[in-house]
Amino acid sequence: MSGLRAFRGELLSVGTDPREDAAAVRHEADGMLVVEKGIVIARGPFEEISPRFPDVPVETLPGVVVPGFIDAHVHYPQMDRIAAHGEQLLDWLDRHIFPAEKAFVERAHADALSEAFFTELLRNGTTSALVFPTVHEHSVDALFEAALARGMRLISGKVLMDLGPEGLRDTPASGRAESEALIRRWRGRGRLGYALTPRFALTSSDAQLADAGQFLAAHPDALMHTHLAENVHECAAVAERFPMAADYLDVYDRFGLVTDRSVFAHGIHLSERSCARLAESGAGIAVCPSSNLFLGSGHFDFGQADRHKLKLGLGTDIGAGTTFSMLHTAGLAYQAALAREDRLDPFRALHLATAGSARLLGIADKVGALEVGQEADFVVLDCAATPLLARRTRGASLAERLFALQILADDRSVARTYVMGESAWQRTL
C-alpha cells in the first residue's frame, strides 16, 4: 500500500446533469477517497472502503468535499482591471482592457501576473481552467510554465487578432506560426492542453479566420475558444461587417470554427437557428453570469439552451467578471436564470461548475466528478466560514447548505484546495 493516501469526509459530486439522470448526485455523508499517484482508485462510504485499505494513513477533511472547480472561460491578463468602471463591452475593451494587455509585451509582466492568477484560482478552489492570454506568444509560455509548476490542468492558446489595435496586432502568417510553435512546445506536457483562440469575429480578418479553421482541422487535439453573442452592440457590429452571414454563429461556421471542440463564451443573444446549429455540431457555451451583469449585456437564456439540449459550462470571465469564486458564479447563474423565469437547481449549478465545464472542455474523463480513474482534484468547503453562513446552514439539508454556499460564499468558504491529491492551498485563520 506504499504511496497510497486516503481522505475521509463528506463527499459530494454531480457527475451528470441531474435533470436527466436521477443518480447524478453522489453523496457520502461519511465518505472515503483513496488516491494513488494523483488518481482516485476508490471512493465510497467510509465503513465500506476503509477495510480494503487498513494500512493507508487517513486525513480527515473538515467540511464538504467537492470536485475542484473548472473555470470554462477566464482572462488572466485582465485580473488587474477587475472592477473597471463605466462601460459596456466594446468601449470597455478600448478604454480598459486593450491598454492593460499591451503591457504583456514584457515577459516579466506575464510571469508575475501568471503567478498571481494561479494563486487566486487556488484560493477559490479552481483547479482547472480554459484561459484567454494575449496576442503575445510568451503570454502563453508564462501561463503554461506556471501551471506546469503547480501541476494544474490548464488549456490556453495565443490570441489571434490581426485587426486588433496597434500594439495588439498580429498577422495571419505570424499568428499561425506562433500558434504552431506553441503547440509543438507544450503538447503532451503535464496536464496542459492547447486552444485555438481568435479573440472574436471583429478582431480577425477573413484571411485569419480562414487560417484558424485550417489550424483547427490540422490539430484534432486542440479546442477552439472564442466569444459569441455577448452584447447587443457587438452583435450589431458583427452583423454589419458580415452581412451575408445568417447570424453571429454563422460567421464562425463559414470558416470551419464550429465543431464539437468549440467553446463559445457568453451566447446570451442567440437565434433559434444558432442554438440548433450548436446542438447539431456538439459545440457548447461557457455561461458567464457575473460579467454579463457587470457589462450590462443581459442574462443567459437557460430555457432556450435547455430546449436545444446545449452543452454548457460555467466561467468567471475575469476581469469583466467580478469574482474568481466559481461557487459565487454558480449563485449568480441561479439569479440570471430566475430573471428569465427559469429555475437553476443548486445541484445542477454545482454540476455546471465542475463536471459540466469538464464535458464542455473535453476533459470529463479526467476531472469533474471525483470518480475512480479521475485525477484527485478536490476542494474542502467550510459551511461556517462566516457567521451568517454558519447561521444559515445550521441544521439545513444538503441542498440548502449547497445553495447557501452558492449565494453567500466567497473565497473564505474554501478551506483547502487539493491538486492531484496534494495540498495546493490552505486557508490560514
C-alpha positions as CSV (number, residue, x, y, z in Angstrom):
1,M,0.0,0.0,0.0
2,S,3.0,2.3,-0.2
3,G,2.3,5.6,-1.9
4,L,-1.4,5.5,-1.2
5,R,-3.3,8.3,0.5
6,A,-6.8,8.3,1.9
7,F,-9.1,11.1,2.8
8,R,-12.2,11.0,5.0
9,G,-15.0,13.5,4.9
10,E,-18.4,14.4,3.5
11,L,-18.1,13.8,-0.3
12,L,-20.4,15.4,-2.9
13,S,-20.2,15.4,-6.7
14,V,-22.7,15.8,-9.5
15,G,-21.1,14.0,-12.5
16,T,-24.1,14.3,-14.9
17,D,-27.0,16.7,-15.4
18,P,-29.4,16.0,-12.5
19,R,-32.3,16.9,-14.8
20,E,-31.5,13.9,-17.0
21,D,-30.1,11.4,-14.5
22,A,-31.8,10.6,-11.2
23,A,-28.5,9.2,-9.9
24,A,-26.5,12.3,-10.8
25,V,-26.0,13.5,-7.3
26,R,-23.4,11.3,-5.5
27,H,-23.2,12.0,-1.7
28,E,-21.4,10.2,1.1
29,A,-22.1,11.8,4.4
30,D,-19.1,9.9,5.8
31,G,-17.0,9.0,2.8
32,M,-13.6,7.9,1.9
33,L,-11.4,8.8,-1.1
34,V,-8.3,6.7,-1.8
35,V,-5.7,8.3,-4.1
36,E,-2.6,6.7,-5.7
37,K,-0.2,8.8,-7.7
38,G,-2.8,11.6,-8.0
39,I,-5.6,9.3,-9.3
40,V,-8.7,8.3,-7.4
41,I,-8.6,4.5,-7.0
42,A,-11.5,4.1,-4.6
43,R,-14.5,6.1,-3.3
44,G,-17.5,5.3,-1.2
45,P,-18.8,5.1,2.4
46,F,-16.0,5.0,4.9
47,E,-17.3,1.8,6.5
48,E,-17.2,0.1,3.1
49,I,-13.9,1.4,1.8
50,S,-11.7,1.6,4.9
51,P,-11.5,-2.2,5.4
52,R,-9.9,-2.6,2.0
53,F,-7.1,-0.2,2.9
54,P,-6.3,-1.0,6.5
55,D,-2.7,0.3,6.5
56,V,-3.2,3.5,4.5
57,P,-3.0,6.8,6.5
58,V,-6.2,8.7,6.5
59,E,-6.5,12.5,6.5
60,T,-9.8,13.8,7.9
61,L,-11.2,16.7,5.9
62,P,-13.4,19.1,7.9
63,G,-16.2,20.3,5.6
64,V,-18.0,19.3,2.4
65,V,-15.6,17.9,-0.2
66,V,-16.4,18.6,-3.8
67,P,-14.5,18.2,-7.1
68,G,-12.1,21.0,-8.0
69,F,-13.9,23.8,-9.8
70,I,-13.4,24.1,-13.6
71,D,-13.5,27.7,-14.9
72,A,-14.6,27.4,-18.6
73,H,-13.8,31.0,-19.5
74,V,-11.4,33.4,-17.8
75,H,-8.9,36.1,-19.0
76,Y,-5.7,36.1,-16.9
77,P,-4.3,39.4,-18.4
78,Q,-7.4,41.2,-17.2
79,M,-7.3,40.5,-13.5
80,D,-5.7,43.9,-12.7
81,R,-8.6,45.6,-14.5
82,I,-11.4,43.8,-12.5
83,A,-13.9,46.4,-11.3
84,A,-13.1,48.9,-14.1
85,H,-15.9,51.4,-14.1
86,G,-18.3,52.7,-16.7
87,E,-18.5,51.0,-20.0
88,Q,-20.3,48.2,-21.9
89,L,-18.3,45.6,-23.8
90,L,-16.8,47.4,-26.9
91,D,-16.0,50.7,-25.1
92,W,-14.8,48.7,-22.0
93,L,-12.3,46.8,-24.2
94,D,-10.9,50.1,-25.8
95,R,-10.8,52.0,-22.5
96,H,-9.6,49.4,-20.0
97,I,-8.6,46.1,-21.5
98,F,-6.5,46.7,-24.6
99,P,-4.2,49.1,-22.7
100,A,-3.8,46.5,-19.9
101,E,-2.9,43.8,-22.4
102,K,-0.3,45.9,-24.2
103,A,1.8,45.6,-21.0
104,F,2.3,41.9,-21.9
105,V,4.9,42.9,-24.4
106,E,7.2,42.4,-21.4
107,R,7.7,38.7,-20.4
108,A,8.4,39.6,-16.8
109,H,4.9,41.2,-16.6
110,A,3.3,38.0,-17.9
111,D,5.3,35.9,-15.4
112,A,4.3,38.0,-12.4
113,L,0.6,38.1,-13.4
114,S,0.5,34.3,-14.1
115,E,1.7,33.6,-10.6
116,A,-0.9,36.0,-9.0
117,F,-3.6,34.5,-11.3
118,F,-2.9,30.9,-10.2
119,T,-2.9,31.9,-6.5
120,E,-6.3,33.4,-6.9
121,L,-7.6,30.3,-8.7
122,L,-6.5,28.0,-5.9
123,R,-7.7,30.3,-3.2
124,N,-11.1,30.0,-4.7
125,G,-11.0,26.2,-5.3
126,T,-10.4,26.3,-9.1
127,T,-8.1,23.6,-10.2
128,S,-8.7,23.5,-14.0
129,A,-9.4,26.4,-16.4
130,L,-9.7,27.4,-20.1
131,V,-7.8,30.7,-20.2
132,F,-7.5,33.6,-22.6
133,P,-3.9,35.1,-22.6
134,T,-3.0,37.9,-25.0
135,V,-1.7,38.2,-28.6
136,H,1.8,37.8,-27.3
137,E,3.3,34.3,-27.8
138,H,5.2,34.5,-24.4
139,S,1.9,35.2,-22.6
140,V,1.1,31.6,-23.2
141,D,4.6,30.4,-22.2
142,A,4.3,32.2,-18.9
143,L,0.9,30.8,-18.2
144,F,1.9,27.2,-19.1
145,E,5.1,27.3,-17.1
146,A,3.2,28.5,-14.0
147,A,0.5,25.9,-14.5
148,L,3.1,23.1,-15.0
149,A,4.9,24.1,-11.8
150,R,1.7,23.8,-9.8
151,G,0.5,20.6,-11.5
152,M,-2.8,22.2,-12.6
153,R,-4.9,21.2,-15.6
154,L,-5.0,24.2,-17.9
155,I,-6.0,24.9,-21.5
156,S,-4.9,28.0,-23.4
157,G,-3.5,29.4,-26.7
158,K,-2.2,32.5,-28.3
159,V,-4.9,35.1,-29.1
160,L,-5.4,35.8,-32.8
161,M,-6.3,39.4,-33.7
162,D,-4.8,40.8,-36.9
163,L,-7.4,43.6,-36.8
164,G,-6.7,44.5,-33.2
165,P,-5.5,47.9,-32.0
166,E,-1.9,49.0,-32.5
167,G,0.4,47.1,-30.2
168,L,-2.0,44.1,-30.0
169,R,-2.0,43.0,-33.6
170,D,-0.5,40.0,-35.4
171,T,-0.9,38.8,-39.0
172,P,-2.4,35.7,-40.4
173,A,1.1,34.3,-41.0
174,S,2.6,35.3,-37.6
175,G,-0.5,34.1,-35.8
176,R,-0.3,30.7,-37.4
177,A,3.4,30.4,-37.0
178,E,3.3,31.3,-33.3
179,S,0.4,29.0,-32.6
180,E,2.2,26.1,-34.3
181,A,5.3,26.8,-32.3
182,L,3.4,26.9,-29.0
183,I,1.5,23.6,-29.7
184,R,4.8,21.9,-30.6
185,R,6.5,23.3,-27.5
186,W,3.7,22.4,-25.0
187,R,1.8,19.4,-26.4
188,G,1.8,16.5,-24.0
189,R,3.5,18.2,-21.1
190,G,1.9,17.8,-17.7
191,R,-1.8,18.5,-17.7
192,L,-1.8,21.2,-20.4
193,G,-3.9,21.5,-23.4
194,Y,-4.0,23.9,-26.4
195,A,-6.9,26.0,-27.6
196,L,-7.0,27.9,-30.9
197,T,-8.0,31.4,-29.7
198,P,-9.3,34.0,-32.1
199,R,-10.5,36.8,-29.9
200,F,-13.8,37.4,-31.6
201,A,-15.1,37.9,-35.1
202,L,-14.4,41.7,-35.2
203,T,-10.7,41.4,-34.4
204,S,-9.7,39.0,-37.1
205,S,-9.7,39.4,-40.9
206,D,-11.4,36.9,-43.1
207,A,-8.0,35.6,-44.0
208,Q,-7.1,35.0,-40.4
209,L,-10.4,33.3,-39.6
210,A,-10.0,31.0,-42.6
211,D,-6.5,30.1,-41.5
212,A,-7.8,29.5,-38.0
213,G,-10.2,27.0,-39.4
214,Q,-7.4,25.2,-41.2
215,F,-5.4,25.1,-37.9
216,L,-8.3,23.6,-36.1
217,A,-8.7,20.9,-38.7
218,A,-5.0,20.1,-38.6
219,H,-4.9,19.7,-34.8
220,P,-7.7,17.4,-33.7
221,D,-6.5,17.5,-30.1
222,A,-7.0,21.3,-29.8
223,L,-10.0,23.2,-28.7
224,M,-11.4,26.4,-30.3
225,H,-12.1,29.2,-27.8
226,T,-13.7,32.5,-28.6
227,H,-16.6,34.9,-27.8
228,L,-20.1,34.8,-29.2
229,A,-23.2,37.0,-29.0
230,E,-22.2,38.7,-25.7
231,N,-23.5,42.2,-26.2
232,V,-26.2,43.8,-28.4
233,H,-23.8,46.4,-29.7
234,E,-21.2,43.7,-30.5
235,C,-23.9,41.7,-32.3
236,A,-24.9,44.7,-34.4
237,A,-21.3,45.4,-35.4
238,V,-20.8,41.7,-36.4
239,A,-24.0,41.8,-38.5
240,E,-22.8,45.0,-40.2
241,R,-19.4,43.5,-41.1
242,F,-20.7,40.1,-42.2
243,P,-24.0,40.9,-44.0
244,M,-24.0,37.6,-45.8
245,A,-23.9,35.5,-42.6
246,A,-27.2,34.2,-41.2
247,D,-26.2,35.2,-37.7
248,Y,-23.2,35.6,-35.5
249,L,-22.5,31.9,-35.1
250,D,-22.7,31.5,-38.9
251,V,-19.7,33.8,-39.2
252,Y,-17.6,31.3,-37.4
253,D,-19.3,28.4,-39.1
254,R,-18.3,29.7,-42.6
255,F,-14.6,29.4,-41.5
256,G,-14.8,25.9,-40.1
257,L,-14.8,27.0,-36.5
258,V,-18.0,25.4,-35.2
259,T,-17.2,21.8,-34.2
260,D,-17.6,19.6,-31.1
261,R,-14.3,21.1,-29.9
262,S,-15.6,24.7,-30.0
263,V,-16.2,26.6,-26.7
264,F,-18.1,29.8,-27.1
265,A,-18.2,32.3,-24.2
266,H,-21.5,34.0,-23.4
267,G,-24.0,33.2,-26.1
268,I,-26.7,35.4,-24.5
269,H,-28.2,36.8,-27.7
270,L,-28.6,33.6,-29.8
271,S,-31.1,32.9,-32.5
272,E,-33.1,29.7,-32.6
273,R,-31.1,28.8,-35.7
274,S,-27.8,29.3,-33.8
275,C,-28.9,27.1,-31.0
276,A,-30.0,24.3,-33.3
277,R,-26.6,24.5,-35.1
278,L,-24.7,24.5,-31.8
279,A,-26.6,21.3,-30.7
280,E,-26.0,19.7,-34.1
281,S,-22.3,20.4,-34.1
282,G,-21.7,19.5,-30.4
283,A,-20.2,22.9,-29.7
284,G,-21.1,24.5,-26.3
285,I,-21.4,27.6,-24.3
286,A,-19.4,28.9,-21.3
287,V,-22.0,30.8,-19.3
288,C,-20.6,33.9,-17.6
289,P,-23.3,35.5,-15.4
290,S,-21.1,37.8,-13.5
291,S,-19.6,39.6,-16.5
292,N,-22.9,39.6,-18.3
293,L,-24.4,41.6,-15.5
294,F,-21.3,43.8,-14.9
295,L,-21.2,45.0,-18.6
296,G,-24.9,45.3,-18.9
297,S,-25.0,42.6,-21.6
298,G,-28.1,40.7,-20.4
299,H,-28.9,37.3,-18.9
300,F,-28.2,33.9,-20.4
301,D,-31.3,32.1,-21.6
302,F,-31.2,28.7,-19.8
303,G,-34.7,27.9,-21.1
304,Q,-33.7,28.3,-24.7
305,A,-30.4,26.4,-24.2
306,D,-32.2,23.5,-22.5
307,R,-34.8,23.2,-25.2
308,H,-31.9,22.6,-27.6
309,K,-30.0,20.5,-25.1
310,L,-26.9,22.6,-25.5
311,K,-23.6,21.6,-23.8
312,L,-23.0,24.2,-21.0
313,G,-20.2,25.0,-18.6
314,L,-19.6,28.0,-16.3
315,G,-17.0,30.7,-16.4
316,T,-16.0,33.6,-14.2
317,D,-14.8,35.7,-17.2
318,I,-12.4,37.7,-15.1
319,G,-11.9,40.7,-15.5
320,A,-15.4,41.7,-16.7
321,G,-16.5,39.1,-14.2
322,T,-16.2,40.4,-10.6
323,T,-15.3,37.2,-8.7
324,F,-12.8,34.4,-9.0
325,S,-15.2,32.3,-7.0
326,M,-16.9,29.6,-9.0
327,L,-19.2,29.0,-6.1
328,H,-20.5,32.6,-6.2
329,T,-20.6,32.4,-10.0
330,A,-22.9,29.4,-9.6
331,G,-25.2,31.5,-7.4
332,L,-25.2,34.3,-10.0
333,A,-26.2,31.8,-12.6
334,Y,-29.2,30.9,-10.5
335,Q,-30.1,34.6,-10.3
336,A,-29.6,35.1,-14.1
337,A,-31.9,32.1,-14.8
338,L,-34.6,33.4,-12.4
339,A,-34.5,36.7,-14.2
340,R,-35.9,34.8,-17.2
341,E,-38.3,32.8,-15.0
342,D,-36.1,29.6,-15.2
343,R,-35.0,27.8,-12.0
344,L,-31.4,26.5,-11.6
345,D,-31.3,23.7,-9.1
346,P,-28.2,24.0,-6.7
347,F,-27.0,20.6,-7.7
348,R,-27.2,21.4,-11.4
349,A,-25.3,24.7,-10.6
350,L,-22.6,22.6,-9.0
351,H,-22.6,20.3,-12.0
352,L,-22.1,23.2,-14.3
353,A,-19.1,24.4,-12.3
354,T,-17.5,21.0,-12.2
355,A,-18.4,18.1,-14.5
356,G,-20.4,20.3,-16.9
357,S,-17.4,22.5,-17.5
358,A,-15.2,19.4,-17.8
359,R,-17.5,18.0,-20.5
360,L,-17.5,21.3,-22.4
361,L,-13.7,21.4,-22.3
362,G,-13.4,17.7,-23.4
363,I,-11.7,16.6,-20.1
364,A,-14.7,14.9,-18.4
365,D,-12.7,11.6,-18.4
366,K,-10.0,13.3,-16.3
367,V,-11.7,15.6,-13.8
368,G,-15.0,16.9,-12.6
369,A,-16.7,14.1,-10.6
370,L,-14.1,12.5,-8.3
371,E,-14.9,9.1,-9.8
372,V,-12.5,6.2,-9.8
373,G,-9.9,6.7,-12.5
374,Q,-10.1,10.5,-12.4
375,E,-7.5,12.9,-11.2
376,A,-7.8,13.8,-7.5
377,D,-8.5,17.5,-7.7
378,F,-10.9,18.5,-4.9
379,V,-11.9,21.3,-2.6
380,V,-13.0,21.4,1.1
381,L,-15.8,23.8,1.6
382,D,-16.5,25.4,5.0
383,C,-20.2,26.0,5.7
384,A,-19.3,28.0,8.8
385,A,-16.7,30.3,7.1
386,T,-18.7,33.4,8.1
387,P,-21.1,33.9,10.9
388,L,-24.0,34.5,8.5
389,L,-23.2,31.4,6.5
390,A,-22.9,29.3,9.7
391,R,-26.3,30.6,10.9
392,R,-28.0,29.9,7.6
393,T,-26.6,26.3,7.2
394,R,-27.0,25.1,10.8
395,G,-29.3,22.1,10.7
396,A,-30.0,22.6,7.0
397,S,-30.4,19.9,4.4
398,L,-27.7,19.2,1.9
399,A,-29.5,21.1,-0.9
400,E,-30.0,24.1,1.4
401,R,-26.3,24.1,2.5
402,L,-25.2,23.9,-1.1
403,F,-27.5,26.7,-2.2
404,A,-26.4,28.9,0.8
405,L,-22.8,28.4,-0.2
406,Q,-23.5,29.4,-3.8
407,I,-25.4,32.6,-2.7
408,L,-23.4,33.7,0.4
409,A,-19.9,32.2,-0.1
410,D,-16.7,33.7,-1.3
411,D,-13.1,32.7,-1.1
412,R,-13.4,32.4,2.7
413,S,-15.6,29.3,2.2
414,V,-12.7,27.4,0.6
415,A,-10.8,25.8,3.5
416,R,-8.4,23.7,1.3
417,T,-7.7,23.0,-2.3
418,Y,-6.0,19.8,-3.5
419,V,-4.4,19.1,-6.8
420,M,-3.7,15.5,-7.8
421,G,-4.2,14.6,-4.1
422,E,-1.7,17.1,-2.8
423,S,-2.5,20.2,-0.8
424,A,-2.1,23.2,-3.1
425,W,-3.7,25.8,-0.9
426,Q,-5.0,26.1,2.7
427,R,-6.7,28.9,4.3
428,T,-5.0,30.5,7.3
429,L,-7.0,32.0,10.1
